[in-house]
Amino acid sequence: MATINVPQHVPSPKEDCDQLRKAFQGWGTNEGLIISILAHRNEAQRRLIRKTYAETYGDDLLKELDKELSSDFERLVLLWTLEPADRDALMVNEATKWLTANNLVIVEIACTRTSLQLFKVRQAYHARFKKSLEEDVAYHTSGDIRKLLVPLISSLRYEGDEVNKTLAKSEAKVLHEKIAKKEYNHDDLVRILTTRSKAQLLATFNHYNNEYGNVINKDLKADPNGEYLKLLRTTIKSLTFPERYFAKILRLAINKLGTDEWALARVIASRAEIDLKHIKEEFYRRNSIPLDRAIADDTSGDFERMLLELIGHGDA
């Protein structure tokens, strides 16, 4: 469930654009006015605001925001204002670059979006970067990691709830055999994880647990620090229990060793209109502190204010 609060009576896109233009003018930017508008408009409303702004002023709102804002606050506002597919395309592109490479982000996007959403991400990537998403992922990875990531990012999974129990039993056996033999990169293991529906995989993993006495991710911890096994575990977690996965990402982003502002921005911006309410509940259940309080304790300024508005906080 979404967490953003959209007012009952929303001003027209033209009125919002006039207020945003006003926020950009003068000696300083009115960040509070920007937050009060953009943090309280849904995807369709933000799309209309971008369109109306371009028609009214002849300027790209995203470029105006980029020019007027800075630092982590700028990044969060831009991510939030982008179309979801463009946002994901941008995040995957950053995750493939040498200095900001993060294969976990690629897995996260591939496994927590619907098949249609992932298809739109690939389209947006092609339009924005003039090459395929699969091409970039393949170019910047190698070996077992490439073997897993390319089919994950190009997957077109069945979205229905139907489950084949016989198949779940047989594929649980296949997974157990390959993991027991440490054949983590076996074609059958990769095929199952990258092609089966989420409902089918959940049935398979449940049978694995019941039949062999361990949850599958526990058996994939032979090398807890190995990147490939970590990617396999992330694949399973984000496919089956995305709320738990994102709650953990947020917990790791807010810690005593330093804040991971990028992780906070990407999770909050991408989930605020989908399931952030459930993620907040899971965060509290696992950490005994509300997410808004954790964010308020660990961030500051306009970045903190924007995050808190997007998560629908009370008085943090």
N, C-alpha and C positions, 0 to 999 in steps of 0.2 A: 504493500500500500504506500501511496505517496505521502510526503510530509510537507510539501510546500502549501502555504496558505494563500489562496487566491481570493481577493475581496469579492463580496457578493455583487457589488456594482463596480465593474471595471471601466475605467476611462476608455475612450476610443483610442485606437492606435495613433491617430494624429495628435491627440492630447498627450499621450505618453511620449511621442517623439518630440513634441515642443518642450516638454519638461526635461527630457534628456539633452536636447540642444542647449537649454538654459544651464544645465549642470556643467556643460563643457565650456561655457563662456566666462569671461571675467578673469581675474588674476589667478584664481585657483579652481580646481575641479571640486564639484559638490558630490563627493563620494556617497554621502548619506542619501541623497536624492536618487542616485543611480541604483543603490541597493533597494530603496523603497519601491522602485518600479520593477526592475528586472527579477529580483528575488521572489516576486509575488505575481508572476505571469507564467502560465503553462507553455508547453512547447508550441502549440498553435498560435497563441497570443504573441510569443516572442518572434515567431516567423513573420507575423503580420507587422510587428513593430520594425523589423529589419527591412521589410519590403516598403513600408510607408516612409521610413526614414530616407531610403534611397530615392524614392519618388519625390519626396518633399524638398530635400536639401541637395540631392545629387551626390551624396557621400555614402560610403559604406559604413554602417554603424560599427561593425567589428573593427575597422581601421581607426575609427574615431576613438573607440574604447582603448585600443592598443596604444594610441598616441597620448591619451589623457591619463591612463592608469599605469601602475608599475608593480613590479615584484610579484609576490604570491597572490595578492588581491587581483591584479590584472589577469593572471593566468586562470584563476578560478572564474572570474566574470566572463572571460572569453570562452572557456570550456562550457559554461552554463548557457551562454547565448547562442552557441553553434547548434546547428541541426544535430541530433543524436548520431546519425551515421557519419557526418563530417567530424564530429568530436572523436568518435572511435577511430576513424581513419587517421586523424592527427596523432592520437595516443599510440597507435600501433606503429606509425612512422617513427615517432620519437623512440619507441622501444627497440627499433631495429638499428638505430644509429650507434656508431662505435662508442661514443662517450656517454650515451644515455641508454645503452642496451639493457633490456629487461625482458627476458623471455617469459617471465611469470605474467607480465601484463598481456602478452600475446595470448597465452593460455586463458587468462581471465576473460578477455573479450570473446575469444572463440567459444568458450564453454558457458558463459552466462547470458549470451544473447540468443534470441530465437533464430531459427533458420532464416526467416525473412529479414530480420534485423541484420544478421551477418551478411546476407546477400547484398543488402543496401550499403553496408560498410565497404564491401569489395567494390561496388559501383562508385562510391564516393572516393575511395582511394585512387581508383583509375582516373577519375575526373580531376582530382586535385594534384596528383603526382605524376600523371601521364605514364604510368606503368602499373602492373598488377601487384596487388598485395602479396600474392603467393610468390611472385618473383623476388620481391624485397626480402621476405622472410627466408626464402631458400638461399638467397645470396649471402645473407648475414649470419647464417647458421650452417652447421655441418653435421655429418654423422648421424648418431641416434637422435639428436635434438631436431635436426631437419626432418628426419623420418617421421617424427611425431607432430611437429608444428605445422608442416604444410598441409597434411590431410585434416588436421583440426581446424585450421583457419578457412579451409575450402569446403568444409562439411555442410551438407544439406540434410540434416537429421529429420526423421519423421517426428511430428509434434504430438501425435495422439497418445492416449492413455492405455491402448491395448498392450497386453503383455503375453508373450509366449513362454509359459512356465517350463516347458520341456527344453526350449532353447536356453532359458536362463540357467537351468541346471547343467546343461552340457557345456555352456560357455564359462560358468563358474569353475568347472573342472579344468577346462583349458587354461584359464587364468592361473589357477592354483598350480598346475603342472609347470607352466612356464616360469612362474615366480619361484617355485621350489628349486628349479634347475638354474635359477638366476639368469634366465633368458629374457631379460626385461625388454629387449628390443625385438622380440620375435614378431614376425608378420601378423600372426593371429592375435596376439595381445594388442598390438597397435590398431589392427582392423576393428576389433571389438570396441575399443575406447573411442575411436574416431568416427564410427558409422552408426552404432546402435542408438535408438531413441533414449531419452533420459529415463523414461518410465521402465524401459527394458533393462537398462543398466542398473537401475535401483533394485529391480528384482534379482538380477544376477549377483549384485554385491550382497544383498540380503541372504541369498542362498549360499554364497561363499562363506559368510560369517557363520551361518547355522551349521553348515556341513563340515567346515574345517577349523572352527573354534576361534578364529581371529578375524577382525575386520581387515579388509584387504590392504588398507593403508599401513597397518601395523606390519604386515609382511613385506611391505615395500620400503621399510626403513633399515634395510641391511647396511646401507651407507647413507645416514641421515643428511650428510653434507654434500652428497653427490648431486650435481645439477639435474641430470636426466631423471633420477629417481624422484627428486623434488618436483620436477615438472609432471611426472606421472601422478604423484600424490595430489598436486594442485588440480590436475585435470579431473580426478575423481571427486575431490571436494567441491569444486565449483560446478560440476555437472549435477551433483546430487543434492547438496545442501548449500546453495549460494549464500544464504543469510549467515550461516556459520563462517563461511569463507570470508565474507566481507567484514564481519565483526572482528575476525582475527586480524585482517589487514589494518583496520582502524586501530585496534589495540597496539599493534606493532608500530603504527605511525605516531602514536602518542606514548612516548616512553621517556624514562629519565635520561637516556643517552642523547636525546635530541629529537626534534619533531621532523617527521617526513611530510613536509607540506604538499609535495606532489601527490603522494598517496591519498592524503586527506582530500585534496581537490578533485582527483579523478573519481574516487568512490562517491563522494557526496554529490558531485555534479551529474554523474551518470546514473545514480540510483534514487535520487530525490523524487522522481516522478514514477518510480516503479515499485520498489519494495523496501525503501529506507526505514519505514515504520517497523517492519519486522526485523531489520538489521539492528535498529536501536534496541528493540526488546532483547535480542540475542546478546548484544553488547552488554546490556545491564545484567542479564542472567549470568554471564560469564565473568564479569569484572566488578559487580556490585557497586557500580557508579554510573549515573546516567551519562549518555554520550554528550549532551550539551554541557554538563559540568566538566567532563574530561576535556572537551574542546576549549571551554572558557579558561580552564587552568593552564592550558598548554599553548595557546595562541593569543594574538593581540591585534588591536587596531581594526582596520576595515576588513582584513582577511577573516578575523574572528567573527565580526558582525555578519558578514555574508554567509559564512558557514552556518552560523546559528539560525539565521533566517531560513536557509534552505532546509534545515532539519526540523523546522517547526518547533523551536524550543519554547520553554516557558521562560521565566526569569532565571537565567543561569548565573 
